[in-house]
Amino acid sequence: MSREDVLVTAQWAEENLETPGVVFVEVDEDASAYDTGHIPGAVKVDWRQDLQDPVRRDFVDRAGFEKLLSARGIGNDDTVVLYGGNNNWFAAYAYWYFKLYGHESVKLLDGGRKKWELDGRPLSADPVSRPETTYSAKEQDLSLRAFRDEAVAAINTKNLVDVRSPDEFSGKLSAPAHLPQEQAQVKGHIPSAINVPWSKAANEDGTFKSNDELRELYQEAGLDEGKATVAYCRIGERSSHTWFALHELLGYEDVKNYDGSWTEYGSLVGVPVEIGA
Amino acid sequence: MADSCGAPEQGAALPANVDAGKEIVLNGKVTSGGEPVGGAFVRLLDSTGEFTAEVVSSAAGDFRFFAAPGEWTVRALHRNGNGEAKVNADGPGLHEVAVAVG
C-alpha cells in the first residue's frame, strides 16, 4: 500500500469535488463547524451521535454502521474521503471504523479542515443530501482493535505506544491541556509504554510528516519493528491518528488501536500503572 | 465533556465546572490590527517548543487552555498570517495572554 492509496492532498480533493464515486465526509466531535461551512458536497458524520452507542461504552455496531452509511448515501463501491477538525483526530477515528467494518476504498484528507482553511479553499454552508443507499458492512476486523486484556498482556511483550502529551503520560495532567482536568481515572501510563505524542506525527498545518520522518520518529522512540504494536491515548481518537501513521502510512502489519484507552485502563482495579517520564 | 477529547466552545467566561482557584487557566485573544480574529488555530507549546494542545479561536478571538505550571508559548495560525506570545503560568488562576497575527 502506498501513501497515495490512503491519503489525499487538499489540491487533489479540490479537483475531485465533483468526481462520481468520490464521497467527502466531514467527521467531528463538535458538528457545529460543519453547519457553518464545509467542503462543498461533503456529508456530515457526528462522532458522538452517529458513531458511538447511545447507551453502552462502545461504538456503533455493524447494523448501526450500515444504517448510518446508507442514510448518508454512501455505497460500498464509493471512495470515501474523510476529513475533520482537531488535526483529523475524529476523521482518523472514523477511518479506523471504516477499515474495521471492511470498507474497500477510504482515504484521509491530509491536514483535514485546518489545512483546507489555512489554504483559503472554499467552504459551503449549503445543505447536502445524497440518495439513500443499501450499505452492507462486514464483521469487525478485530486484527485492528485491541481490548483491555490485550493492553495488559502487551506490557513488556509488545510495543505499547502512548500517544498522549508528555504531561498526560507522566501523570501531571489527566486530559489534554485544552480541557478541564477533573477525571475519575488515575493518572499515569501503562508500564513499558513509550510516549510518542500524536502531534509528533503531524506538521503544524495538520498534514502528516513524510514516511522517512515517521519511521525515524518511532525508531528513535524505541518502537521495535519486529513486534506487534498497540496504540492508545485517552479515548481512542488520537491513537487512531497514530494507528493510521503506523499501519496505513508505514505499513507495519500488526498494529492495533486500543479504543478503550486511558479512560478505561485508568479506571481498572488492580492493573499496573506507572507514573513519571 | 468528561470523556471528550474534542475542542470545547471557546469564550471569555469560564465554564461553571472549572475552579480557577485550583486549575491553571490560560485565557486569551487572537487579534490582527486590534481586531479579534476568529477561526485561528491556536497551539499551546511547552517550554521546549513541543506541541501540547490546540483549539480554534471563537468569533470574538477567544481561546483557553488548562495547563500545568510552567513557561508556555501560544502560537496562532491563520490564513492571513501567524503569530505567537509567551506566558509564564506559575500557579493556579487565570493567566491572560494576547496573540497578534498577520
HADDOCK unambig.tbl for C-alpha pairs under 7 A between the chains (distance, minus, plus):
assign (segid A and resid 29 and name CA) (segid B and resid 6 and name CA) 5.94 0.50 0.50
assign (segid A and resid 86 and name CA) (segid B and resid 6 and name CA) 6.83 0.50 0.50
assign (segid A and resid 117 and name CA) (segid B and resid 79 and name CA) 6.92 0.50 0.50
assign (segid A and resid 118 and name CA) (segid B and resid 78 and name CA) 5.98 0.50 0.50
assign (segid A and resid 118 and name CA) (segid B and resid 79 and name CA) 4.38 0.50 0.50
assign (segid A and resid 119 and name CA) (segid B and resid 79 and name CA) 6.39 0.50 0.50
assign (segid A and resid 120 and name CA) (segid B and resid 79 and name CA) 6.26 0.50 0.50
assign (segid A and resid 165 and name CA) (segid B and resid 52 and name CA) 6.02 0.50 0.50
assign (segid A and resid 176 and name CA) (segid B and resid 53 and name CA) 6.33 0.50 0.50
assign (segid A and resid 177 and name CA) (segid B and resid 52 and name CA) 6.67 0.50 0.50
assign (segid A and resid 177 and name CA) (segid B and resid 53 and name CA) 5.63 0.50 0.50
assign (segid A and resid 177 and name CA) (segid B and resid 65 and name CA) 5.54 0.50 0.50
assign (segid A and resid 177 and name CA) (segid B and resid 66 and name CA) 4.69 0.50 0.50
assign (segid A and resid 177 and name CA) (segid B and resid 67 and name CA) 5.19 0.50 0.50
assign (segid A and resid 178 and name CA) (segid B and resid 53 and name CA) 6.02 0.50 0.50
assign (segid A and resid 178 and name CA) (segid B and resid 54 and name CA) 6.92 0.50 0.50
assign (segid A and resid 178 and name CA) (segid B and resid 55 and name CA) 6.98 0.50 0.50
assign (segid A and resid 178 and name CA) (segid B and resid 64 and name CA) 6.59 0.50 0.50
assign (segid A and resid 178 and name CA) (segid B and resid 65 and name CA) 4.27 0.50 0.50
assign (segid A and resid 178 and name CA) (segid B and resid 66 and name CA) 5.31 0.50 0.50
assign (segid A and resid 179 and name CA) (segid B and resid 65 and name CA) 6.88 0.50 0.50
assign (segid A and resid 179 and name CA) (segid B and resid 66 and name CA) 6.03 0.50 0.50
assign (segid A and resid 180 and name CA) (segid B and resid 18 and name CA) 6.59 0.50 0.50
assign (segid A and resid 180 and name CA) (segid B and resid 66 and name CA) 6.21 0.50 0.50
assign (segid A and resid 183 and name CA) (segid B and resid 2 and name CA) 6.93 0.50 0.50
assign (segid A and resid 199 and name CA) (segid B and resid 51 and name CA) 6.58 0.50 0.50
assign (segid A and resid 235 and name CA) (segid B and resid 3 and name CA) 6.82 0.50 0.50
